[in-house]
Amino acid sequence: MTDTGRAVVLDVIGLEREHVDAGLAPNIAELVPESARADLEMPFPAVTLPAQSTLATGRSPKNHGDVANGEYDRDTDSVALWERDRESRDRLWETASEAGLMTAVFCFQHLIGTSADVALTPSPIEDEENNILEMNCWTNPDGFYDELEAEYGHFPLHTYWGPGANETSSEWILNAARESVERYDPDLLWIYVPHLDYAGLAHGPSSDELADAIGLVDDLVGGFLDSLRGDDRWDETAVHVASEYGFHDVDTPIYPNRALREAGLLEVQDDGEGGEEVDLEGSNAFAMVDHQVTHVYADEGAVDDAREALSGLKGVEQVLGEDGKEEWGVAHPNAGDLVLVAEPSAWFQYYWWHEDEDAPFYARDMDIHAKPGFDPVELFFGDEGLVSLDATKVGGSHGRGDVDGFYGTGGPAADASIPDTVDARAVAPTLADRLGVDVGMDFERDPL
């Protein structure tokens, strides 16, 4: 065990051990010796919010409760994806701050209201229809975003997600993190680096586009590491490089809401602009899709009918009921009555319509809050409207949890070696242990 004065976590989405071993990320390979590289096993489902909560709490989805990127409210029959508030979550950056360390976190989910000493998350000012009126970020301390904007311009939201997504957003985030080191000197710094997600989803893990993206993000990480090496705390620094998941190549979109509609379990209504909107209150069942996982919420008495409608769909590998949810680690009240798992080459799309002219008004927009399911087709420009409606364009997906992410440690205060495989639930307790802080969290795994 190595005592660490400063821990930096770089969450490089989509990075796999084979990428580092093959020399696609030379800066990361230089930082992390072969003896300190591991496959990172993420509990199911391996999608953004559940994975981030697992990494930062040391607990599995069935215990921390984040079982998807969205939430279905059974009382109001409403769906919300990508909510921003912390609510009651206690992650390591909060508990370590309360224990006396200076903590900083950038661009993780559910950060608004965090007690981390330094924090930043995009939070544009929007009208009632989710149209952006002004770019903004929520920060701790309050004036931090204004200072960053003066130095680097507004956060480039159009490059953070959507058809214009590129490395500019990751560069901005790393610049902001570097500023936090210079201004606030955090003991724990946790940074979300999203760039590989775009090529991984749009083109798949076997694509040249992903290989090129790995080189780009590695250059950005290399520049950030150089800034750390140049400060007076480098000798006490351990850098932890983590990745929430790897990707599958996919070629089969699955449409569970179409199947529920055809079975008479899902109802639609006029969206007011000539399209069809799902009528959640009037439906007996609804599928909240999330990459290669879908949570199906059904009225009492409709669960068996929903199972029958969905189990025969091409590309569906598993339909999990109560026993299956327990076995797969998602037996939590937030989970659907049924949980669908796609085959490796398949993924779930939220569409309930068949003809493009029947799509709801938001389907062709980049509107992550209005859509009641995750939509990777937003990465492609459309012929009509901003984004495409052609789900066959999507080349990659994740969520099954059978493609490991990466975990590695490097820097003067890092462990020289780690196990060949690391459970993602061991990351938070390892960080707390190396920083020598008692955070009072109920970890499910011991430190490495």
C-alpha positions as CSV (number, residue, x, y, z in Angstrom):
1,M,0.0,0.0,0.0
2,T,1.2,3.5,-0.9
3,D,0.2,6.6,1.1
4,T,-1.2,9.2,-1.3
5,G,-1.4,13.0,-0.6
6,R,-3.3,13.7,-3.8
7,A,-5.5,11.4,-5.9
8,V,-6.6,12.3,-9.4
9,V,-9.2,10.1,-11.1
10,L,-9.5,10.4,-14.9
11,D,-12.7,8.7,-16.0
12,V,-11.9,8.1,-19.7
13,I,-15.1,6.6,-21.1
14,G,-14.8,3.6,-23.4
15,L,-11.1,3.0,-22.8
16,E,-10.1,-0.7,-22.6
17,R,-6.9,-2.4,-21.4
18,E,-6.2,-3.6,-24.9
19,H,-6.1,0.0,-26.1
20,V,-3.4,0.8,-23.7
21,D,-1.4,-2.4,-24.2
22,A,-1.5,-2.0,-28.0
23,G,0.0,1.5,-27.8
24,L,-3.0,3.4,-28.9
25,A,-2.8,5.6,-25.8
26,P,1.0,6.2,-25.4
27,N,0.6,8.9,-22.7
28,I,-1.6,6.8,-20.6
29,A,0.7,3.8,-21.2
30,E,3.7,5.9,-20.0
31,L,1.9,6.8,-16.9
32,V,0.5,3.4,-16.0
33,P,3.1,0.5,-16.0
34,E,1.9,-2.9,-17.2
35,S,1.9,-4.2,-13.6
36,A,-0.7,-1.6,-12.6
37,R,-3.1,-2.2,-15.5
38,A,-6.4,-4.1,-15.0
39,D,-9.7,-5.0,-16.5
40,L,-12.4,-3.1,-14.6
41,E,-15.5,-5.2,-14.0
42,M,-18.6,-3.1,-13.8
43,P,-21.8,-4.5,-12.2
44,F,-24.8,-4.6,-14.5
45,P,-26.0,-2.4,-16.0
46,A,-22.9,-0.8,-17.4
47,V,-24.4,2.5,-18.4
48,T,-23.3,6.0,-17.3
49,L,-25.2,6.9,-14.2
50,P,-25.2,3.4,-12.5
51,A,-21.5,3.0,-13.4
52,Q,-20.6,6.4,-12.0
53,S,-22.5,5.8,-8.8
54,T,-20.8,2.4,-8.4
55,L,-17.4,3.9,-8.9
56,A,-18.0,6.8,-6.5
57,T,-19.9,4.9,-3.7
58,G,-18.4,1.4,-3.8
59,R,-21.9,0.0,-4.0
60,S,-23.8,-1.9,-6.6
61,P,-27.0,-0.6,-8.4
62,K,-29.3,-2.7,-6.3
63,N,-28.0,-0.9,-3.2
64,H,-27.3,2.7,-4.4
65,G,-30.5,2.7,-6.5
66,D,-29.2,4.2,-9.8
67,V,-30.3,1.4,-12.1
68,A,-30.6,3.4,-15.3
69,N,-29.8,6.8,-16.8
70,G,-33.5,7.6,-16.4
71,E,-36.1,7.4,-13.7
72,Y,-39.8,6.3,-14.0
73,D,-42.1,7.8,-11.5
74,R,-45.0,5.3,-11.0
75,D,-47.1,7.8,-9.1
76,T,-47.1,10.4,-11.8
77,D,-46.5,8.2,-14.8
78,S,-43.6,10.3,-16.0
79,V,-40.1,9.7,-17.2
80,A,-37.0,11.8,-16.5
81,L,-33.6,11.2,-18.1
82,W,-30.4,13.0,-17.2
83,E,-31.6,14.8,-14.1
84,R,-29.0,17.1,-12.6
85,D,-29.7,17.4,-8.8
86,R,-27.6,15.5,-6.2
87,E,-30.7,14.7,-4.2
88,S,-29.7,12.3,-1.4
89,R,-26.6,10.8,-3.0
90,D,-23.4,10.6,-1.0
91,R,-20.4,10.0,-3.2
92,L,-16.7,9.9,-2.3
93,W,-16.2,13.6,-3.2
94,E,-18.9,14.6,-0.8
95,T,-18.0,12.3,2.1
96,A,-14.2,13.0,1.8
97,S,-15.0,16.7,1.8
98,E,-17.0,16.3,5.0
99,A,-14.1,14.4,6.5
100,G,-11.7,17.3,5.9
101,L,-10.2,16.8,2.4
102,M,-10.4,19.4,-0.4
103,T,-12.4,17.6,-3.2
104,A,-13.2,18.6,-6.8
105,V,-15.4,16.9,-9.4
106,F,-16.1,17.7,-13.0
107,C,-19.0,16.8,-15.2
108,F,-20.4,13.8,-13.4
109,Q,-24.1,13.2,-13.2
110,H,-26.3,14.6,-10.5
111,L,-23.8,17.3,-9.3
112,I,-26.1,20.2,-8.7
113,G,-26.2,20.7,-4.9
114,T,-23.1,18.6,-4.2
115,S,-21.0,19.5,-1.2
116,A,-17.8,18.9,-3.0
117,D,-15.6,21.9,-2.5
118,V,-15.1,22.4,-6.2
119,A,-17.6,21.2,-8.8
120,L,-18.8,21.9,-12.3
121,T,-21.6,20.5,-14.3
122,P,-23.3,21.9,-17.5
123,S,-26.6,23.5,-16.6
124,P,-27.8,25.7,-19.5
125,I,-30.6,28.2,-18.8
126,E,-33.7,26.8,-20.8
127,D,-37.2,27.8,-21.4
128,E,-40.3,25.6,-20.7
129,E,-39.7,23.7,-24.0
130,N,-36.0,23.0,-23.2
131,N,-34.7,25.5,-25.7
132,I,-31.4,26.9,-24.5
133,L,-31.5,30.6,-23.8
134,E,-28.0,30.9,-22.4
135,M,-25.1,28.6,-21.7
136,N,-24.2,28.2,-18.1
137,C,-22.6,25.7,-15.7
138,W,-23.5,25.1,-12.1
139,T,-20.3,25.4,-9.9
140,N,-18.9,25.3,-6.5
141,P,-17.8,27.9,-5.6
142,D,-20.4,30.2,-7.2
143,G,-18.2,32.4,-9.4
144,F,-16.0,29.6,-10.8
145,Y,-17.8,29.3,-14.1
146,D,-17.6,33.0,-14.8
147,E,-13.8,32.8,-14.3
148,L,-13.5,29.8,-16.6
149,E,-15.7,31.5,-19.2
150,A,-13.4,34.5,-19.2
151,E,-10.4,32.3,-19.8
152,Y,-11.8,29.6,-22.1
153,G,-15.1,30.8,-23.4
154,H,-18.5,29.2,-22.7
155,F,-18.6,25.4,-22.1
156,P,-19.0,24.0,-25.7
157,L,-22.3,22.2,-25.1
158,H,-22.8,21.5,-28.8
159,T,-19.6,19.4,-28.8
160,Y,-20.5,17.6,-25.5
161,W,-23.3,15.6,-27.1
162,G,-25.1,15.5,-30.4
163,P,-24.2,15.4,-34.1
164,G,-21.4,18.0,-33.5
165,A,-19.8,16.1,-30.6
166,N,-16.0,16.1,-30.6
167,E,-12.9,16.4,-28.5
168,T,-13.4,20.2,-27.8
169,S,-15.7,19.4,-24.8
170,S,-13.1,17.0,-23.2
171,E,-10.4,19.6,-23.8
172,W,-12.5,22.3,-22.0
173,I,-13.2,20.0,-19.1
174,L,-9.5,19.2,-18.6
175,N,-8.6,22.9,-18.8
176,A,-11.2,23.6,-16.1
177,A,-9.8,20.8,-14.0
178,R,-6.3,22.2,-14.4
179,E,-7.5,25.6,-13.3
180,S,-9.0,23.9,-10.2
181,V,-5.6,22.5,-9.3
182,E,-4.0,25.9,-9.6
183,R,-6.7,27.8,-7.8
184,Y,-7.9,25.3,-5.1
185,D,-5.3,22.5,-4.8
186,P,-7.8,19.6,-4.3
187,D,-6.7,16.4,-2.5
188,L,-9.2,14.4,-4.5
189,L,-9.9,15.4,-8.1
190,W,-12.4,13.4,-10.2
191,I,-12.7,14.2,-13.9
192,Y,-15.2,12.9,-16.5
193,V,-13.5,12.7,-20.0
194,P,-16.3,11.8,-22.5
195,H,-14.7,11.9,-25.9
196,L,-14.5,8.2,-26.7
197,D,-18.2,7.8,-26.1
198,Y,-19.0,9.5,-29.4
199,A,-17.0,7.3,-31.7
200,G,-17.7,4.2,-29.6
201,L,-21.5,4.7,-30.0
202,A,-21.6,6.1,-33.5
203,H,-19.1,3.7,-35.1
204,G,-18.4,0.8,-32.7
205,P,-15.3,-0.6,-31.1
206,S,-13.8,-2.1,-34.2
207,S,-13.9,1.2,-36.2
208,D,-11.0,3.3,-37.3
209,E,-12.9,6.3,-35.9
210,L,-12.6,4.9,-32.3
211,A,-8.9,4.2,-32.8
212,D,-8.4,7.8,-33.9
213,A,-10.4,9.1,-31.0
214,I,-8.3,7.2,-28.5
215,G,-5.2,9.0,-29.9
216,L,-6.9,12.3,-29.6
217,V,-8.1,11.8,-26.0
218,D,-4.7,10.5,-25.1
219,D,-3.1,13.7,-26.3
220,L,-5.5,15.7,-24.2
221,V,-4.8,13.5,-21.1
222,G,-1.1,13.8,-21.8
223,G,-1.2,17.6,-21.7
224,F,-3.1,17.5,-18.4
225,L,-0.6,15.1,-16.9
226,D,2.2,17.4,-17.9
227,S,0.6,20.2,-16.0
228,L,0.4,17.9,-12.9
229,R,4.0,16.9,-13.3
230,G,5.0,20.5,-13.2
231,D,3.4,21.4,-9.9
232,D,4.8,21.1,-6.4
233,R,2.5,18.2,-5.3
234,W,3.4,15.7,-8.1
235,D,5.6,13.6,-5.8
236,E,2.6,12.8,-3.6
237,T,0.2,12.2,-6.5
238,A,-1.4,9.0,-7.6
239,V,-3.4,9.1,-10.9
240,H,-6.2,6.6,-11.2
241,V,-7.4,6.1,-14.9
242,A,-10.8,4.4,-15.0
243,S,-13.3,3.6,-17.7
244,E,-16.9,2.8,-17.0
245,Y,-17.5,0.3,-19.8
246,G,-16.3,-1.0,-23.2
247,F,-18.4,-1.2,-26.3
248,H,-20.0,-3.9,-28.5
249,D,-20.3,-3.6,-32.2
250,V,-24.0,-3.5,-33.0
251,D,-26.2,-3.8,-36.1
252,T,-29.6,-4.6,-34.7
253,P,-31.9,-1.9,-33.2
254,I,-34.8,-3.3,-31.1
255,Y,-38.1,-1.4,-30.7
256,P,-39.8,-2.7,-27.5
257,N,-42.4,0.1,-27.4
258,R,-43.6,-0.8,-30.9
259,A,-44.2,-4.3,-29.7
260,L,-46.0,-3.1,-26.6
261,R,-48.2,-0.9,-28.8
262,E,-49.0,-3.7,-31.2
263,A,-50.0,-5.8,-28.2
264,G,-52.4,-3.1,-27.1
265,L,-50.4,-2.2,-24.0
266,L,-49.0,1.2,-25.0
267,E,-51.2,4.1,-26.1
268,V,-50.3,7.2,-28.0
269,Q,-51.8,10.7,-28.3
270,D,-51.4,13.7,-30.6
271,D,-48.3,15.7,-29.6
272,G,-49.9,18.9,-30.7
273,E,-47.6,19.3,-33.8
274,G,-48.9,16.4,-35.9
275,G,-46.9,13.6,-34.4
276,E,-47.5,10.8,-32.0
277,E,-46.6,11.1,-28.3
278,V,-46.7,8.2,-25.9
279,D,-49.6,8.4,-23.4
280,L,-47.9,7.1,-20.3
281,E,-50.9,7.5,-18.1
282,G,-53.1,5.7,-20.5
283,S,-50.7,2.9,-21.2
284,N,-50.5,-0.4,-19.4
285,A,-46.8,-0.8,-20.1
286,F,-43.9,1.3,-21.2
287,A,-40.3,0.4,-22.1
288,M,-37.6,2.9,-20.8
289,V,-34.7,2.1,-23.1
290,D,-31.1,2.5,-22.1
291,H,-28.5,1.3,-24.6
292,Q,-28.5,-2.5,-24.3
293,V,-30.8,-2.5,-21.3
294,T,-34.5,-1.7,-21.0
295,H,-36.7,-1.3,-17.9
296,V,-40.3,-2.1,-18.6
297,Y,-42.9,-0.6,-16.2
298,A,-46.2,-2.3,-16.3
299,D,-49.5,-1.9,-14.5
300,E,-50.6,-4.6,-12.2
301,G,-52.0,-7.5,-14.2
302,A,-50.1,-6.4,-17.4
303,V,-46.6,-7.8,-16.6
304,D,-47.3,-11.2,-18.1
305,D,-48.7,-9.7,-21.3
306,A,-45.7,-7.4,-21.6
307,R,-43.4,-10.4,-21.2
308,E,-45.2,-12.3,-23.9
309,A,-45.0,-9.2,-26.2
310,L,-41.3,-8.7,-25.7
311,S,-39.7,-12.0,-25.2
312,G,-39.8,-13.0,-28.9
313,L,-38.3,-9.8,-30.3
314,K,-35.2,-10.3,-32.4
315,G,-32.1,-9.3,-30.5
316,V,-33.6,-9.8,-27.0
317,E,-31.4,-12.2,-25.0
318,Q,-33.0,-12.0,-21.5
319,V,-36.3,-10.9,-20.0
320,L,-35.6,-10.6,-16.3
321,G,-38.4,-10.9,-13.8
322,E,-38.1,-10.7,-10.0
323,D,-35.6,-13.7,-9.8
324,G,-33.7,-12.5,-12.8
325,K,-33.3,-8.9,-11.4
326,E,-31.9,-10.4,-8.2
327,E,-29.5,-12.5,-10.1
328,W,-28.3,-9.6,-12.3
329,G,-28.0,-7.2,-9.3
330,V,-30.8,-4.7,-10.1
331,A,-33.5,-5.8,-7.7
332,H,-34.4,-2.3,-6.5
333,P,-37.7,-0.5,-6.5
334,N,-36.4,1.9,-9.2
335,A,-36.0,-1.0,-11.6
336,G,-38.7,-2.0,-14.1
337,D,-41.1,-4.8,-13.5
338,L,-39.2,-6.5,-16.3
339,V,-35.7,-5.8,-17.4
340,L,-34.6,-6.6,-21.0
341,V,-31.0,-7.4,-21.9
342,A,-30.0,-7.3,-25.6
343,E,-27.8,-9.7,-27.4
344,P,-24.2,-8.4,-27.9
345,S,-25.0,-7.2,-31.4
346,A,-28.3,-5.5,-30.5
347,W,-29.5,-2.4,-28.7
348,F,-32.8,-0.8,-27.7
349,Q,-34.4,2.3,-29.3
350,Y,-37.4,4.1,-27.8
351,Y,-39.5,4.6,-31.0
352,W,-43.1,3.6,-30.8
353,W,-44.0,4.8,-34.3
354,H,-43.3,3.2,-37.6
355,E,-43.4,6.1,-40.1
356,D,-41.1,9.1,-39.8
357,E,-44.0,11.5,-40.3
358,D,-45.6,10.2,-37.1
359,A,-42.5,10.9,-34.9
360,P,-43.1,13.3,-32.0
361,F,-41.8,16.9,-32.5
362,Y,-38.7,16.3,-30.3
363,A,-37.5,13.2,-32.1
364,R,-35.6,15.1,-34.7
365,D,-34.1,17.5,-32.1
366,M,-31.2,17.0,-29.7
367,D,-33.4,16.9,-26.6
368,I,-32.1,14.5,-24.0
369,H,-34.7,15.6,-21.4
370,A,-37.8,15.4,-23.5
371,K,-37.1,11.9,-24.9
372,P,-38.3,9.1,-22.6
373,G,-35.3,6.9,-23.5
374,F,-31.7,7.2,-24.4
375,D,-31.2,8.1,-28.1
376,P,-27.7,7.5,-29.6
377,V,-29.1,8.5,-33.1
378,E,-28.7,12.1,-31.8
379,L,-25.0,11.6,-32.8
380,F,-26.0,11.8,-36.5
381,F,-27.3,14.8,-38.5
382,G,-30.7,14.3,-40.0
383,D,-32.0,15.0,-43.5
384,E,-35.0,16.7,-41.9
385,G,-34.4,18.4,-38.6
386,L,-31.2,18.4,-36.6
387,V,-30.8,14.7,-35.9
388,S,-31.5,11.5,-37.8
389,L,-34.3,9.0,-37.2
390,D,-32.3,6.2,-38.8
391,A,-31.4,3.8,-36.0
392,T,-29.5,1.5,-38.3
393,K,-26.7,4.1,-38.3
394,V,-25.6,3.3,-34.8
395,G,-22.5,1.1,-34.7
396,G,-21.8,0.6,-31.0
397,S,-23.5,0.1,-27.7
398,H,-22.9,-1.0,-24.1
399,G,-24.8,-1.9,-20.9
400,R,-24.6,-5.7,-20.7
401,G,-21.5,-5.4,-18.5
402,D,-19.5,-8.1,-20.4
403,V,-17.0,-5.8,-22.0
404,D,-14.7,-4.6,-19.3
405,G,-13.5,-1.1,-18.9
406,F,-10.0,-0.1,-17.8
407,Y,-8.4,0.6,-14.5
408,G,-4.8,1.6,-13.9
409,T,-2.7,3.6,-11.5
410,G,0.4,5.7,-12.1
411,G,2.4,8.5,-10.7
412,P,4.9,8.8,-7.9
413,A,2.5,7.9,-5.1
414,A,0.6,5.1,-6.9
415,D,0.8,1.4,-6.2
416,A,3.4,-0.3,-8.3
417,S,1.1,-3.2,-9.1
418,I,-2.6,-4.0,-8.8
419,P,-4.6,-7.2,-9.4
420,D,-5.2,-8.2,-13.0
421,T,-8.9,-7.7,-12.7
422,V,-10.6,-5.1,-10.4
423,D,-14.2,-4.9,-9.3
424,A,-15.5,-1.4,-9.9
425,R,-16.8,-1.4,-6.3
426,A,-13.2,-1.5,-5.0
427,V,-12.3,1.9,-6.6
428,A,-13.9,4.2,-3.9
429,P,-12.6,2.2,-0.9
430,T,-9.1,2.1,-2.5
431,L,-9.1,5.9,-2.9
432,A,-10.3,6.5,0.6
433,D,-7.7,4.1,2.0
434,R,-4.8,5.5,0.1
435,L,-5.8,9.1,1.0
436,G,-6.0,8.0,4.7
437,V,-9.5,9.3,5.2
438,D,-12.4,7.7,7.1
439,V,-15.5,8.5,5.1
440,G,-18.0,6.3,6.9
441,M,-19.3,4.7,3.8
442,D,-20.8,1.2,3.6
443,F,-18.5,-0.2,0.9
444,E,-19.2,-3.6,-0.6
445,R,-15.5,-4.4,-1.3
446,D,-12.2,-4.0,0.5
447,P,-9.5,-1.7,-0.8
448,L,-7.1,-3.2,-3.2
